[in-house]
Amino acid sequence: MWYFAWLLGLPLAAAFAVLNAMWYELMDDEAKKLAASAPATDRRRPSR
């Protein structure tokens, strides 16, 4: 009966991985939009 755990667990883990990747892509796109809409600053110096 161990195969039921694999049968249910592997697709669930794969779905979680795909959703996690989609979430990070969405957050990256939002960060890029915010950075593009922010006023231009001197980007040579890191902010402290």
Backbone as JSON, one array per atom type, in Angstrom:
{
  "sequence": "MWYFAWLLGLPLAAAFAVLNAMWYELMDDEAKKLAASAPATDRRRPSR",
  "N": [[0.81, -1.22, 0.0], [2.14, 1.13, 0.08], [2.49, 2.4, -2.29], [0.29, 3.98, -2.74], [0.77, 6.27, -1.28], [2.91, 7.3, -2.74], [1.63, 7.61, -5.18], [-0.21, 9.62, -4.62], [1.42, 11.53, -3.42], [3.59, 12.33, -5.12], [2.42, 13.72, -7.44], [1.24, 15.8, -5.97], [3.46, 17.06, -4.8], [4.76, 17.89, -7.15], [2.85, 19.65, -8.18], [2.88, 21.58, -6.16], [5.49, 22.53, -6.48], [5.33, 23.7, -9.04], [3.37, 25.69, -8.61], [4.74, 27.2, -6.7], [6.92, 28.15, -8.23], [5.49, 29.71, -10.06], [4.48, 31.65, -8.33], [6.85, 32.92, -7.45], [7.72, 33.98, -9.89], [5.64, 35.79, -10.39], [5.97, 37.55, -8.23], [8.5, 38.54, -8.84], [7.97, 39.87, -11.26], [6.27, 41.89, -10.3], [8.05, 43.28, -8.65], [9.84, 44.22, -10.55], [8.17, 45.91, -12.01], [7.57, 47.84, -10.06], [10.14, 48.86, -9.61], [10.67, 49.94, -12.1], [8.81, 51.97, -12.25], [9.57, 53.62, -10.25], [11.16, 56.7, -9.27], [14.08, 57.81, -11.02], [17.22, 57.09, -9.66], [20.54, 57.48, -8.3], [22.16, 54.75, -9.2], [24.59, 53.66, -8.83], [25.57, 53.65, -6.28], [25.04, 51.64, -3.47], [22.08, 51.56, -1.5], [21.92, 52.45, 1.92]],
  "CA": [[0.0, 0.0, 0.0], [3.02, 2.29, 0.06], [2.4, 3.07, -3.59], [-0.75, 5.02, -2.69], [1.43, 7.49, -0.82], [3.66, 7.82, -3.88], [0.66, 8.0, -6.2], [-0.79, 10.9, -4.22], [2.44, 12.47, -3.0], [4.39, 12.89, -6.21], [1.71, 14.8, -8.14], [1.05, 16.93, -5.06], [4.74, 17.75, -4.71], [5.0, 18.55, -8.43], [1.93, 20.79, -8.26], [3.39, 22.59, -5.24], [6.68, 23.12, -7.1], [4.89, 24.56, -10.14], [2.73, 26.87, -8.02], [5.78, 27.99, -6.07], [7.64, 28.83, -9.3], [4.61, 30.74, -10.59], [4.41, 32.7, -7.32], [8.09, 33.69, -7.49], [7.71, 34.75, -11.13], [4.71, 36.89, -10.19], [6.6, 38.52, -7.32], [9.6, 39.16, -9.58], [7.37, 40.82, -12.19], [5.79, 43.03, -9.52], [9.22, 44.04, -8.2], [10.38, 44.92, -11.72], [7.25, 47.01, -12.32], [7.78, 48.89, -9.06], [11.44, 49.46, -9.85], [10.61, 50.73, -13.33], [7.97, 53.14, -12.03], [10.2, 54.47, -9.23], [11.98, 57.76, -9.87], [15.46, 57.42, -11.28], [18.17, 57.48, -8.62], [21.91, 57.09, -8.59], [22.18, 53.31, -8.94], [25.95, 53.2, -8.63], [25.8, 53.49, -4.85], [23.98, 50.87, -2.8], [21.41, 52.29, -0.42], [22.3, 51.93, 3.25]],
  "C": [[0.85, 1.27, 0.0], [2.87, 3.07, -1.23], [1.28, 4.1, -3.62], [-0.16, 6.35, -2.22], [2.22, 8.12, -1.96], [2.71, 8.34, -4.96], [0.03, 9.35, -5.89], [0.29, 11.95, -3.95], [3.23, 13.1, -4.12], [3.65, 13.96, -7.02], [1.48, 16.03, -7.25], [2.34, 17.73, -4.92], [5.06, 18.5, -6.01], [4.1, 19.77, -8.59], [2.4, 21.92, -7.34], [4.61, 23.28, -5.84], [6.29, 24.08, -8.22], [4.24, 25.83, -9.6], [3.75, 27.78, -7.34], [6.57, 28.77, -7.12], [6.79, 29.95, -9.9], [4.52, 31.93, -9.63], [5.68, 33.57, -7.37], [8.19, 34.51, -8.77], [6.8, 35.97, -11.0], [5.32, 37.96, -9.3], [7.76, 39.24, -8.0], [9.07, 40.19, -10.57], [6.88, 42.06, -11.46], [6.96, 43.9, -9.07], [9.82, 44.82, -9.37], [9.48, 46.09, -12.11], [7.44, 48.17, -11.35], [9.11, 49.6, -9.27], [11.42, 50.34, -11.09], [9.8, 52.01, -13.12], [8.55, 54.08, -10.98], [11.02, 55.56, -9.92], [13.43, 57.3, -10.0], [16.36, 57.96, -10.17], [19.56, 57.07, -9.06], [22.07, 55.62, -8.22], [23.59, 52.78, -8.75], [26.24, 52.94, -7.16], [24.68, 52.65, -4.25], [23.35, 51.7, -1.69], [21.74, 51.63, 0.91], [21.22, 52.19, 4.24]]
}
